[in-house]
């Protein structure tokens, strides 16, 4: 008996589609909150990572944010031009680039402090379901890393 691909190829049967649509919807909630700060969502997550741990290598940022160097490098260049970060070469290995927040970059944290609550207020999901979803998404991301190795 031949496999019927018609069910497998239905949009409603794709895990990728609700993940994609939900991601787009959630990111769009950030846009009006980030606009007054002049930030994109991707720039915002760079700041979140740097506010958590400053003085990290570009490679560490790529890994933490699950972004490739080709995506992150131009973004960091723009943040440097805007005076939010400094990039310096490693002392022992000049191939390593360390990213450090400037005073202006650190000060942006205060301006962004209400963004998580603003986004959370737009999502009608009980906290226990949000926690469950968070865990499942990181479990999915973890399984992808294991499959790539």
C-alpha positions in Angstrom: 0.0 0.0 0.0 1.3 3.4 -0.9 1.7 6.2 1.6 -0.9 8.9 1.3 1.0 12.2 1.4 -2.2 14.3 1.2 -2.7 14.3 5.0 1.0 14.9 5.8 1.0 17.9 3.4 -1.9 19.7 5.0 -1.0 23.0 6.6 -3.2 22.1 9.6 -0.9 19.0 10.2 2.4 21.0 10.3 4.0 21.7 13.6 6.1 24.4 11.9 3.1 26.6 11.0 1.7 27.3 14.4 5.2 27.9 15.7 5.9 30.3 12.8 2.6 32.2 13.2 2.9 32.4 17.0 6.4 33.7 16.8 5.4 36.4 14.3 2.5 37.4 16.5 4.5 37.6 19.6 7.3 39.5 18.0 4.8 42.0 16.6 3.7 42.7 20.1 7.2 44.0 20.9 7.3 46.4 17.9 5.3 49.3 19.4 7.1 48.9 22.7 10.6 48.9 21.1 9.9 51.6 18.6 10.3 54.5 21.1 13.7 53.0 22.0 14.7 52.8 18.3 15.2 49.0 18.6 14.2 46.0 16.5 13.3 42.8 18.2 16.7 41.2 17.3 18.5 44.2 18.8 16.4 43.9 21.9 17.4 40.2 22.5 21.0 41.2 22.0 20.6 43.7 24.8 18.8 41.1 27.0 21.8 38.8 26.6 24.3 41.6 27.4 22.3 43.0 30.3 22.4 39.4 31.7 26.2 39.0 31.1 28.3 41.9 29.7 31.7 41.4 28.1 31.0 38.3 26.1 32.5 37.1 22.8 30.6 37.4 19.5 30.6 33.5 19.4 29.0 33.3 22.9 26.3 35.8 21.8 25.7 33.8 18.6 25.3 30.6 20.7 23.1 32.2 23.3 20.8 33.9 20.8 20.9 31.0 18.3 21.9 33.4 15.6 24.7 33.0 13.0 27.6 35.3 12.7 26.3 36.7 9.4 23.1 37.9 11.1 24.7 39.1 14.3 27.8 41.0 13.0 25.9 43.7 11.1 23.5 44.2 14.0 26.5 44.6 16.4 28.1 47.0 14.0 25.0 49.2 14.0 24.7 49.1 17.8 28.4 50.1 18.0 27.8 53.0 15.6 24.9 54.1 17.8 27.1 54.1 20.8 25.5 51.3 22.7 28.3 48.7 22.6 32.1 48.5 22.2 33.8 45.7 20.4 37.4 44.9 21.3 39.8 42.2 20.1 40.8 39.5 22.6 44.2 40.1 24.3 45.5 36.6 23.7 43.7 35.9 20.4 42.9 38.8 18.2 40.4 36.6 16.2 38.1 36.8 19.2 35.9 39.8 19.5 34.5 40.8 22.9 31.2 42.8 23.1 30.8 45.2 26.0 28.0 47.6 26.8 28.7 51.3 27.0 27.1 53.6 29.6 24.4 54.4 27.0 23.8 50.6 26.5 23.5 50.0 30.2 21.2 53.0 30.6 18.8 51.5 28.0 18.0 48.8 30.4 16.0 51.2 32.6 14.1 52.5 29.6 13.2 48.9 28.6 12.2 47.7 32.0 8.4 47.7 31.3 8.6 45.9 28.0 8.2 42.3 29.4 5.1 43.3 31.4 3.7 45.2 28.4 4.0 42.1 26.2 2.7 39.7 28.9 -0.4 42.0 29.3 -1.2 41.3 25.6 -1.1 37.6 25.9 -4.2 35.8 27.2 -2.5 32.6 28.5 -2.7 31.4 32.1 0.7 31.4 33.8 0.8 27.6 34.1 0.2 27.2 30.4 2.8 29.8 29.6 5.3 27.9 31.8 4.4 24.7 30.1 4.8 26.2 26.7 8.2 27.7 27.6 9.4 24.3 28.8 8.2 22.5 25.7 9.8 25.1 23.3 13.1 24.8 25.0 12.8 21.0 25.0 12.1 21.2 21.2 15.2 23.5 20.8 17.3 21.1 22.8 16.2 18.1 20.7 17.2 20.0 17.5 20.7 20.7 18.9 21.1 17.0 19.7 20.0 16.1 16.2 22.5 18.5 14.5 25.5 17.0 16.2 
